[in-house]
């Protein structure tokens, strides 16, 4: 879910075109079940460069350092979000309330519906109200339980994904009961 497409690999049904034997298929299914069981949250990663803006569903988000405060997000390397973060050097992470399950499906594909005020401020993405934060005017879902705004301090190409490590520059909200992958029927990874 760290790219902008529908999650793949959610089915345990073997692929009829696969040349592997049943032992390999069972091993693959077992690996997916174990990896899917890792506790993980569901977030929206906000990005912007000039007038291009996006929110993307992500689950690969973690705090990686206490001093300085660093947060890492893994984003599909070819995604719209990766391109915007590469160019701007900044991102936001929106923490979602458990009742916001519908939000994650809205942002698995790149945002095409952008509403702006007369002054040019982005006010909605894909039909959901947003606000801008920080000097780069990064998007944050207005109903987020909380948010983190980060400046990229380094990134690492990891194959299918890029890991962005950002120093926390701003936080907002008072998250209590946040959405987790297990609260939905979605699976990613494995």
HELIX and SHEET records of a PDB file:
HELIX    1   1 UNK A   22  UNK A   36  1                                  15    
HELIX    2   2 UNK A   80  UNK A   88  1                                   9    
HELIX    3   3 UNK A   98  UNK A  100  5                                   3    
HELIX    4   4 UNK A  101  UNK A  106  1                                   6    
HELIX    5   5 UNK A  181  UNK A  183  5                                   3    
SHEET    1   A 7 UNK A  52  UNK A  58  0                                        
SHEET    2   A 7 UNK A  43  UNK A  49 -1                                        
SHEET    3   A 7 UNK A  90  UNK A  95 -1                                        
SHEET    4   A 7 UNK A 146  UNK A 157 -1                                        
SHEET    5   A 7 UNK A 161  UNK A 173 -1                                        
SHEET    6   A 7 UNK A  70  UNK A  76 -1                                        
SHEET    7   A 7 UNK A  61  UNK A  65 -1                                        
SHEET    1   B 4 UNK A 114  UNK A 116  0                                        
SHEET    2   B 4 UNK A 122  UNK A 125 -1                                        
SHEET    3   B 4 UNK A 128  UNK A 133 -1                                        
SHEET    4   B 4 UNK A 138  UNK A 141 -1                                        
END                                                                             
